[in-house]
Amino acid sequence: MATSLGSNTYNRQNWEDSDFPILCQTCLGENPYIRMTKEKFGKECKICARPFTVFRWCPGVRMRFKKTEVCQTCSKMKNVCQTCLLDLEYGLPIQVRDTGLSVKDEVPRSDVNKEYYTQNMEREIANSDGTRPVGLLGKAPSSSDMLLKLARTTPYYKRNRPHICSFWVKGECKRGEECPYRHEKPTDPDDPLADQNIKDRFYGINDPVANKLLMRATTMPRLDIPEDKSITTLYIGGLGEDVTDSELRNHFYQFGEIRTITIVQRQQCAFIQFATRQAAETAAEKSFNKLIINGRRLNVKWGRSQAARGKEREKDGVTESGIRLEPVPGLPGALPPPPMSDEDASTNYFNLAPTSSSAVMNLGLPPPPGVAMPPPPGFGPPMFHTMDPMAPPMPPPMAMRPPGQVHYPSQDPQRMGAHASRHGGP
């Protein structure tokens, strides 16, 4: 498109000419010594379509070459890396960052409005110190609990790996180990992460990586504030044996006045009671899933009132943490209640049914003096006569024996096959 000399000169003044790119630590690589090539006005920005200085470098051994994709003006407007377009502070996509900070920065899409918007942002960037974001992002709150949980704390250098070799996928790669591309199976083409667009990421719409992170944020655990305003105690779990009272006090005193700190060493937990409810809520919000002491991540929960604790003890199959346990199959059930009548309670100690046989007696009580107790079932004499003539005679029944004489089968000499002549008898 033909342009006048004046407009061409004005546009050339707005072209970017920089000495070093704006990059995140992941894109820059783990090698502290890096060699870059600089090409002045090498390409046009993929967002504002203005020429800018392109930098190209290799972030490490067996990594692919990377280059800047957008100009520094677009990078400063969104506070993102010029290559991966991820936030420089949290390492997250723009859509996730704007959702966490409740920012809705709608950059115009048409060429005329985009140029006008970019010139206004350049003027605002020139008037700032260059260390803080500009626009609506600069007016947003400094941090968000969701962003702190999703933020990447260490560089992800795996993102700099080479692309997959298309010849190897078809079985036609002849380079072998010298091939600079990866010889791996490609991902599923139906995977949403395989369809990423740099413009959608910059504008914060239809970003599959951002959608995945937002879905993860909805499933992350959160600490609900109890409705009972009298609860001002926090439960700290997973202390271990090294955490002391002073270390807990040094961390929690910043949130408000501490009334008591109780450490239960056997269960490796502690209870911290604050003087006010506001201090307890602030401590719970600032410490949940963030408290690390001596390299150990501690579990922070709200304490429970005595009334709620008593109600939980009354429930069957519910633990102290509120988890309902499933019944174990195969365990015996509860015993039936004892009989209500006095007559049944005096004899029926085994809760037997009233229709049971009358021959069953209570074997727990000794018999009265002078009354012989019948032998248990199976240990008494047989109920029929044997036809063997050599068998010893049967002992007389219990009722036909003289009173006062108790017969024990183990003391019967005839039981062992002995004869009376051997014991001095006639």
C-alpha positions in Angstrom: 0.0 0.0 0.0 1.4 3.4 -1.0 1.8 5.9 1.8 2.9 9.5 1.8 6.3 10.6 2.9 5.1 12.2 6.1 3.1 9.1 7.2 6.0 6.8 6.3 8.4 8.9 8.4 6.0 8.9 11.3 5.5 5.2 11.1 9.3 4.6 10.9 9.7 6.6 14.1 7.4 4.2 15.9 9.3 1.1 14.8 11.0 -0.7 17.6 14.8 -0.7 18.0 15.9 -2.5 21.2 19.2 -3.9 22.5 17.9 -6.8 24.5 14.6 -8.8 24.5 12.1 -9.2 27.3 12.2 -12.9 28.1 11.1 -15.3 30.9 13.7 -17.6 32.6 12.3 -20.6 30.8 12.8 -19.2 27.3 16.2 -17.8 28.2 17.4 -21.2 29.1 19.6 -22.6 31.9 22.9 -21.8 30.3 24.2 -18.5 31.8 26.4 -17.9 28.7 24.2 -17.5 25.7 24.9 -16.2 22.1 22.1 -14.2 20.4 21.7 -12.8 16.9 20.0 -9.5 16.5 18.2 -8.5 13.3 17.0 -4.9 13.2 13.4 -4.6 11.9 13.7 -8.3 11.0 9.9 -9.2 11.2 6.6 -7.6 12.0 4.9 -8.1 15.3 2.2 -10.8 15.2 -0.1 -8.6 17.2 0.3 -4.9 16.1 2.0 -5.8 12.7 4.8 -3.2 13.1 8.4 -4.1 12.4 10.6 -4.8 15.4 14.0 -6.1 16.3 14.1 -9.9 16.2 16.5 -11.8 18.6 17.3 -15.5 17.9 19.2 -17.9 20.3 19.6 -21.5 21.4 18.5 -21.9 25.1 20.7 -25.0 25.7 22.1 -28.3 24.4 19.7 -30.4 22.4 17.2 -27.6 22.4 15.5 -25.8 19.5 16.4 -22.3 18.4 13.9 -19.7 19.7 13.1 -16.1 18.7 11.0 -13.2 19.7 7.5 -13.2 18.3 6.0 -9.9 19.4 7.4 -6.4 19.9 8.3 -5.0 23.3 5.4 -2.5 23.3 2.9 -5.4 23.1 4.9 -7.3 25.7 4.8 -4.4 28.1 1.1 -3.8 27.6 0.4 -7.4 28.9 3.5 -7.9 31.0 4.4 -11.1 29.1 7.4 -12.7 27.6 8.1 -11.8 23.9 8.5 -15.5 22.9 6.0 -17.6 24.9 3.6 -14.8 25.8 3.2 -16.1 29.4 3.0 -13.8 32.4 6.5 -12.7 33.6 5.5 -12.8 37.3 3.4 -16.0 37.6 4.4 -17.9 34.4 0.7 -18.4 33.6 -1.3 -17.6 30.4 -2.9 -14.2 30.1 -6.4 -15.6 30.4 -5.7 -17.2 33.7 -3.9 -14.1 35.1 -6.7 -11.8 34.1 -9.3 -14.2 35.6 -7.4 -14.4 38.9 -7.0 -10.6 39.1 -10.5 -9.8 37.8 -9.1 -7.8 34.9 -10.9 -7.4 31.6 -8.5 -5.6 29.2 -10.1 -5.6 25.8 -7.5 -4.7 23.2 -9.1 -3.5 19.9 -8.8 -5.8 16.9 -9.2 -3.4 13.9 -6.1 -1.9 12.4 -7.0 1.8 13.0 -8.2 1.3 16.6 -5.2 -1.0 17.3 -2.8 1.7 16.1 -4.4 4.4 18.2 -4.5 2.1 21.3 -0.9 1.2 20.9 0.2 4.8 20.6 -1.6 5.7 23.8 0.0 2.8 25.6 3.5 3.8 24.3 2.9 7.3 25.8 1.9 5.7 29.1 4.9 3.4 29.1 7.3 6.3 28.4 5.9 8.2 31.4 6.3 5.3 33.8 9.5 4.0 35.4 9.3 0.7 33.4 9.3 -1.6 36.5 5.5 -1.8 36.9 2.7 -2.9 34.5 0.7 -0.3 32.8 -3.0 0.0 31.9 -5.7 -1.9 33.7 -3.1 -4.4 34.8 -1.2 -1.8 36.8 -4.4 -0.8 38.6 -5.2 -4.4 39.5 -4.5 -5.9 43.0 -1.0 -7.1 43.5 -1.7 -10.8 44.1 -4.3 -13.4 44.1 -4.7 -16.6 46.1 -5.6 -18.7 43.0 -2.6 -17.3 41.1 -0.2 -18.1 43.9 -1.4 -21.7 43.9 -1.2 -22.2 40.2 2.0 -20.2 39.6 5.1 -22.1 38.5 8.0 -21.6 40.9 10.7 -23.2 38.8 11.6 -22.9 35.1 10.1 -25.6 32.8 13.0 -26.2 30.4 11.1 -29.2 28.8 9.2 -26.6 26.9 12.3 -25.7 24.8 12.7 -29.2 23.3 12.8 -29.6 19.5 9.7 -30.4 17.5 8.9 -33.9 16.5 10.5 -35.1 13.3 7.8 -35.6 10.6 10.1 -37.8 8.5 10.6 -40.2 11.5 6.8 -40.4 12.0 6.5 -41.5 8.3 9.5 -43.9 8.8 11.7 -42.0 6.3 14.2 -40.2 8.5 17.8 -41.1 7.5 19.7 -38.8 9.9 19.5 -41.2 12.9 21.1 -39.7 16.1 22.3 -36.6 14.2 18.7 -35.5 13.6 18.0 -32.2 15.5 14.3 -33.1 15.9 12.7 -35.4 18.3 12.0 -39.0 17.4 8.9 -39.6 19.5 5.4 -40.5 18.9 3.2 -37.4 18.3 0.4 -36.5 20.5 -3.2 -37.1 19.8 -4.4 -34.6 17.1 -7.8 -34.5 18.9 -6.1 -33.2 22.1 -7.2 -29.6 22.7 -3.6 -28.7 23.7 -2.4 -29.5 20.1 -4.4 -26.5 18.8 -2.8 -23.3 20.2 -2.9 -19.8 18.7 -0.5 -17.0 19.7 -3.2 -14.3 19.0 -5.8 -16.1 21.2 -3.2 -16.4 24.0 -2.4 -12.7 23.8 -6.0 -11.6 23.8 -6.9 -14.1 26.5 -9.6 -16.0 24.7 -10.0 -19.7 23.7 -6.7 -20.7 25.1 -6.6 -24.5 25.8 -3.8 -24.2 28.2 -5.6 -21.6 30.2 -8.8 -23.6 30.2 -6.9 -26.6 31.6 -5.4 -24.5 34.4 -8.8 -23.0 35.3 -10.4 -26.4 35.5 -7.6 -27.4 37.8 -8.2 -24.4 40.0 -11.9 -25.3 40.5 -10.9 -28.7 41.8 -8.2 -27.4 44.2 -9.0 -27.7 47.9 -10.1 -24.6 49.7 -10.6 -23.7 53.4 -14.1 -22.7 54.2 -14.7 -20.2 57.1 -16.9 -21.8 59.8 -20.2 -20.1 60.7 -19.5 -20.2 64.4 -18.0 -16.9 65.3 -16.6 -18.2 68.6 -14.0 -20.4 66.8 -10.7 -18.6 66.8 -8.4 -21.7 66.8 -6.4 -23.1 63.9 -5.3 -26.7 63.6 -1.7 -27.2 62.3 -1.0 -30.7 61.2 2.1 -32.5 59.9 4.6 -30.8 62.2 7.1 -33.6 62.6 9.6 -33.6 65.4 11.6 -30.5 64.5 9.0 -27.8 64.6 9.0 -25.9 67.9 6.7 -23.5 69.7 8.8 -20.5 68.9 8.9 -21.2 65.1 5.1 -21.3 65.0 4.8 -18.2 67.0 7.3 -16.4 64.8 5.1 -17.1 61.8 1.6 -16.5 63.2 2.3 -13.5 65.4 2.2 -11.2 62.3 -1.6 -11.9 61.8 -2.7 -10.8 65.3 -2.4 -11.5 69.0 -1.9 -15.1 69.9 -3.7 -16.4 73.1 -2.3 -19.9 73.3 -0.2 -22.4 71.3 -0.6 -26.1 72.2 1.6 -28.7 70.6 0.5 -32.4 70.7 3.8 -34.1 70.0 2.3 -37.6 69.9 0.0 -36.7 67.0 2.5 -34.2 65.5 -0.1 -31.3 65.4 -0.7 -28.0 67.1 -3.6 -25.7 68.0 -3.1 -22.0 67.8 -5.8 -19.8 69.4 -6.0 -16.1 68.5 -7.5 -13.4 70.5 -9.8 -12.2 67.8 -11.7 -13.8 65.0 -10.4 -11.4 62.4 -6.8 -12.4 63.2 -7.7 -16.1 62.9 -9.3 -15.6 59.5 -6.3 -13.6 58.2 -3.9 -16.3 59.4 -6.0 -19.1 57.8 -6.2 -17.2 54.4 -2.5 -16.4 54.3 -1.3 -19.8 55.5 -3.6 -22.4 53.8 -1.5 -24.5 51.4 1.4 -22.0 51.8 2.9 -22.6 55.2 6.3 -24.2 55.0 8.5 -24.5 58.1 11.9 -26.3 58.0 11.2 -27.5 54.5 8.0 -29.2 55.5 4.6 -28.2 54.2 2.1 -27.9 57.1 -1.6 -28.6 56.9 -3.8 -25.7 58.1 -7.4 -26.2 59.1 -10.0 -24.5 61.3 -10.5 -25.8 64.8 -13.9 -27.1 66.0 -16.1 -26.0 68.9 -16.9 -28.3 71.8 -20.5 -28.6 70.8 -19.7 -29.7 67.2 -17.1 -32.1 68.5 -19.6 -33.7 70.8 -22.1 -34.1 67.9 -19.5 -35.8 65.8 -18.7 -38.3 68.5 -22.3 -39.3 68.6 -22.3 -40.3 64.9 -21.3 -43.8 64.0 -18.7 -44.3 61.3 -17.5 -40.7 61.1 -13.9 -39.8 61.9 -12.7 -36.6 63.5 -11.8 -35.1 60.1 -15.4 -35.6 58.9 -14.8 -38.5 56.6 -17.5 -41.2 56.7 -16.1 -44.7 56.7 -17.8 -47.5 54.7 -18.8 -50.6 56.7 -16.5 -53.5 56.4 -18.2 -56.7 55.1 -18.0 -59.9 57.1 -18.0 -58.4 60.5 -20.5 -59.7 63.1 -23.5 -57.5 63.9 -24.5 -56.2 67.2 -25.6 -58.6 69.9 -29.4 -58.8 70.7 -30.6 -57.0 73.8 -30.9 -59.0 77.0 -34.3 -60.3 78.0 -36.6 -58.1 80.0 -38.2 -60.7 82.3 -36.5 -61.8 85.5 -37.2 -65.5 84.9 -35.4 -65.5 81.6 -32.6 -63.4 82.9 -31.9 -65.9 85.7 -31.3 -68.9 83.4 -30.9 -67.7 79.8 -27.4 -66.2 79.8 -26.7 -66.8 76.2 -29.8 -65.0 74.8 -31.2 -68.3 73.4 -34.6 -68.4 71.9 -37.4 -69.5 74.2 -38.3 -72.4 71.8 -35.0 -74.1 72.4 -34.7 -77.6 73.9 -35.4 -77.9 77.6 -32.4 -80.2 78.0 -30.0 -77.3 77.8 -29.2 -76.1 81.3 -27.2 -73.2 82.6 -23.7 -74.5 83.0 -22.3 -71.4 84.5 -23.7 -72.0 88.1 -22.5 -74.9 90.3 -25.1 -77.4 91.5 -26.5 -77.2 95.0 -24.8 -79.4 97.7 -25.8 -83.0 97.6 -27.3 -82.8 94.1 -25.4 -84.6 91.4 -25.1 -82.8 88.1 -25.7 -84.8 84.9 -22.9 -85.1 82.5 -22.8 -82.9 79.5 -24.3 -84.2 76.2 -22.0 -86.7 74.5 -20.1 -87.6 77.7 -22.7 -89.8 79.4 -23.2 -93.5 79.1 -24.7 -94.9 75.9 -28.5 -95.1 75.7 -28.6 -98.7 74.4 -27.2 -102.1 75.5 -24.3 -103.5 73.6 -24.4 -107.1 72.4 -20.8 -107.9 73.2 -20.6 -110.4 76.2 -17.1 -109.3 77.0 -18.0 -105.7 77.5 -18.0 -104.4 81.1 -21.4 -103.9 82.6 -23.0 -100.5 82.5 -22.9 -98.4 85.6 -26.2 -97.9 87.4 -28.2 -94.7 86.6 -27.6 -91.6 88.7 -31.0 -91.9 90.4 -30.4 -95.5 91.6 -27.1 -94.9 93.3 -26.9 -94.4 97.1 -27.1 -90.8 98.2 -23.9 -89.0 98.8 -21.9 -91.1 96.3 -20.7 -89.3 93.2 -19.6 -91.4 90.3 -16.8 -90.2 88.1 -16.1 -92.1 84.9 -12.4 -91.6 85.3 -12.5 -93.4 88.7 -14.4 -96.4 87.5 -11.9 -99.4 87.5 -14.1 -101.3 85.1 -13.8 -98.5 82.6 -10.1 -99.2 82.0 -10.8 -103.0 81.7 -9.5 -103.9 85.2 -11.0 -106.9 87.2 -11.9 -107.0 90.9 -9.4 -109.8 91.6 -6.5 -107.5 90.9 -7.6 -105.0 93.5 -8.0 -107.6 96.3 -11.6 -108.4 95.8 -13.2 -111.9 96.3 
